[in-house]
Amino acid sequence: MTYMLVDAENMCKIFTILPQLVQFPLFLTLGIISLYKAAGLTFIAGCVTVFLTGSTISYITKITFGYCEKTPL
């Protein structure tokens, strides 16, 4: 493969991903606004719960992989 072919493929990948990169923050913002209008301030409790659960799972996973790396096969 030539460098020109690789560059052309990379440009095609950029143009297929670019709309998603632009749309994601817009959809995220609209989703948060919709949740706020539907549930009021109670959606903050849900967001905090999701954040704490994700953080806890991440921490437990790091500890688990640490034990796995220390044990010999």
Sine and cosine of phi, psi and omega as CSV:
sin_phi,cos_phi,sin_psi,cos_psi,sin_omega,cos_omega
0.00,0.00,0.58,-0.81,0.02,-1.00
-1.00,-0.05,0.30,-0.96,0.02,-1.00
-0.90,0.43,-0.54,0.84,0.00,-1.00
-0.91,0.41,-0.61,0.79,0.02,-1.00
-0.93,0.38,-0.66,0.75,0.02,-1.00
-0.90,0.43,-0.67,0.74,0.03,-1.00
-0.89,0.45,-0.64,0.77,0.02,-1.00
-0.91,0.42,-0.64,0.77,0.04,-1.00
-0.91,0.42,-0.66,0.75,0.02,-1.00
-0.90,0.43,-0.62,0.79,0.05,-1.00
-0.91,0.42,-0.62,0.79,0.04,-1.00
-0.90,0.43,-0.64,0.77,0.03,-1.00
-0.90,0.43,-0.64,0.77,0.01,-1.00
-0.89,0.46,-0.69,0.73,-0.05,-1.00
-0.95,0.30,-0.35,0.94,0.07,-1.00
-1.00,0.10,-0.47,0.88,-0.03,-1.00
-1.00,0.00,-0.47,0.88,-0.10,-1.00
-0.82,0.58,-0.71,0.71,0.02,-1.00
-0.87,0.48,-0.58,0.82,0.02,-1.00
-0.92,0.39,-0.60,0.80,0.02,-1.00
-0.92,0.39,-0.51,0.86,0.02,-1.00
-0.98,0.18,-0.62,0.78,-0.08,-1.00
-0.97,0.25,-0.51,0.86,-0.10,-1.00
-0.85,0.53,-0.78,0.63,0.02,-1.00
-0.89,0.45,-0.56,0.83,0.03,-1.00
-0.91,0.42,-0.75,0.66,0.01,-1.00
-0.91,0.42,-0.61,0.79,0.03,-1.00
-0.90,0.44,-0.70,0.71,0.02,-1.00
-0.90,0.43,-0.71,0.70,0.02,-1.00
-0.90,0.44,-0.59,0.81,0.04,-1.00
-0.91,0.41,-0.68,0.73,0.02,-1.00
-0.91,0.42,-0.67,0.74,0.04,-1.00
-0.89,0.45,-0.66,0.75,0.01,-1.00
-0.90,0.44,-0.68,0.73,0.04,-1.00
-0.89,0.45,-0.65,0.76,0.01,-1.00
-0.90,0.45,-0.68,0.74,-0.01,-1.00
-0.94,0.34,-0.53,0.85,-0.02,-1.00
-0.98,0.18,-0.64,0.77,-0.13,-0.99
-0.92,-0.40,-0.16,0.99,-0.04,-1.00
0.96,0.28,-0.52,-0.85,-0.05,-1.00
-0.96,0.27,-0.15,0.99,-0.01,-1.00
-0.93,0.38,-0.34,0.94,0.02,-1.00
-0.93,0.37,-0.35,0.94,0.04,-1.00
-0.91,0.42,-0.62,0.78,0.05,-1.00
-0.88,0.48,-0.64,0.77,0.04,-1.00
-0.91,0.41,-0.67,0.74,0.02,-1.00
-0.90,0.44,-0.66,0.75,0.02,-1.00
-0.91,0.42,-0.66,0.76,0.02,-1.00
-0.89,0.46,-0.70,0.71,0.02,-1.00
-0.89,0.46,-0.67,0.74,0.01,-1.00
-0.90,0.43,-0.72,0.70,0.00,-1.00
-0.91,0.42,-0.64,0.77,0.03,-1.00
-0.90,0.43,-0.70,0.71,0.02,-1.00
-0.89,0.45,-0.65,0.76,0.02,-1.00
-0.91,0.42,-0.66,0.75,0.01,-1.00
-0.91,0.43,-0.70,0.72,0.01,-1.00
-0.90,0.44,-0.65,0.76,0.03,-1.00
-0.88,0.47,-0.69,0.72,0.00,-1.00
-0.90,0.43,-0.70,0.71,0.01,-1.00
-0.90,0.43,-0.62,0.78,0.02,-1.00
-0.90,0.44,-0.67,0.75,0.04,-1.00
-0.88,0.47,-0.67,0.74,0.03,-1.00
-0.89,0.45,-0.70,0.72,-0.02,-1.00
-0.88,0.47,-0.71,0.70,0.02,-1.00
-0.92,0.40,-0.51,0.86,0.07,-1.00
-0.89,0.45,-0.66,0.75,0.05,-1.00
-0.93,0.36,-0.60,0.80,0.00,-1.00
-0.91,0.42,-0.59,0.81,-0.01,-1.00
-0.96,0.29,-0.47,0.88,-0.03,-1.00
-0.98,0.19,-0.46,0.89,-0.06,-1.00
-0.99,0.13,0.72,-0.69,0.04,-1.00
-0.97,0.23,0.41,-0.91,0.02,-1.00
-0.99,0.13,0.00,0.00,0.00,0.00
